[in-house]
Amino acid sequence: MALMTSEGQYELMARLLLDVAPIAPMPCCMRCGSVKHIEWHHVFGRNNDPEFLASEKGHVVPLCRPCHRGRWGIHRALDQAKVNLGYTPDRIDRGRRARKAWLVFLWWLDEQLEPDHQQSA
């Protein structure tokens, strides 16, 4: 049995994500459903794969401002998980960072919303 390369893992995750986050005509927050203050989140990290994200199919998902950058938002979760979103020229390290960012994003999506956020969304 051959092991999948990190590039192969990244491509597989990217294809899977396309089915997870279809872009709706009127974007709403992928986590709470709010249509207010929508921002676009790069699920792999903007700097982790600049060539792919520069294409038309960049992996971005709609999130409201509180879910994106708020106290319980994805960027807070990425900080707490110590995912480095800065640029590195090392392709292997970029792939590792992209996988970590994606895994934290999937975990974060499954976490329950805070009660005060559910009411205000």
N, C-alpha and C positions, 0 to 999 in steps of 0.2 A: 504494500500500500504506500503510495507516494504522499508526502506531505504537501499541503497547499502552500504556495509562496505567499508572502505578505501582500504582494501586489494582487494576487488572485483573491485573497481574502477581502481586500479593499474593494475590488471590482464586484465581488458577490454582494457585499454589504450595500454598495451603491445601488445595484440593481434591485435588491430587496427594498430599499428605502423608497424607490420610485413608486412602488405599490402601496407603501405605508402613507405617503403624504401627497395625494393628488391635489393639484391647485384648483380650488373652486372659483367660479366666476366672481363671486363676492367673497373675498377671503375673510375667514373668521379664525380666531385663535384655535390652534390645533389641540390645546389642552383644555381650555375652559369654555370655548364657544363664543366668546365676546367678539363683537365686530368693531369695537372702539379702539383707537390708537394702535392699529396693527403695524408691527415691525416684522422684518424678515430675518430669520435666524439661520446662519450657516451651520448645519448640523455636524459637519466634520471640522469646522474651524476655518475661517476665511484664509488663513495663511498656510494651512496644512496641505492643500492641493490647488495652488493657484491656476494651473493649466485647466483642470477640470471645472473649477468654479467659474472660470472666465467664459466657459461655453454657455450655450442657451439652457442647458439642463443642469445648471448649478444646483446643488442640493440645499435649497432654502425652504423653510416652512414658515407659515404665518403664525405669529404669536402676538398677543396683546402686550403692551408695555409692562404691566405687572408680571406677567409670566416670562417675559424676556429678560428684563433687567431689574425687576423688583426684589423685595426682600426674600421671597421664596422662588425667584425665577431661575431659569436655566443657567444664566451666567454665574449666579451665586453657587449653584450646585457644581458647576465646573471648577470654580475657585476652590470650593471645599474639597473636591476630589483631586485637587492639585494637577489639573490638566493644563499643560502649557500651550497656550494658543498663539504664542509668538512664532515668528518665522525661523526656520533652521534650514540650511542648505542640504543637510543630510536626509536623503530620500527615505531611508529606513526609519529614522526617528520621526519624520513627518507622518509616515504611515502609521506608526505606533500612536502618535498623538491623535491622528484622525480616528483611529479605532477607539481610543479611550473616550474622545469627545462623543462619538456615536453611542457607545455603550452607556455613558452617563446620561445622554439625552433619552435613550430608551427607558432607563431606570426612572428618570425624572418624570417621564410621561405617565408611568404606572403609579407614581406616588399620589396619594389623595391630596386634593386642594385644601388649603387652609379654609376653615369655615367663613371667615370674613371676606375672603376673595370670592368664594362661590356666590355670595349675596351681591357683591358689587360688580360682577362680571356681566 
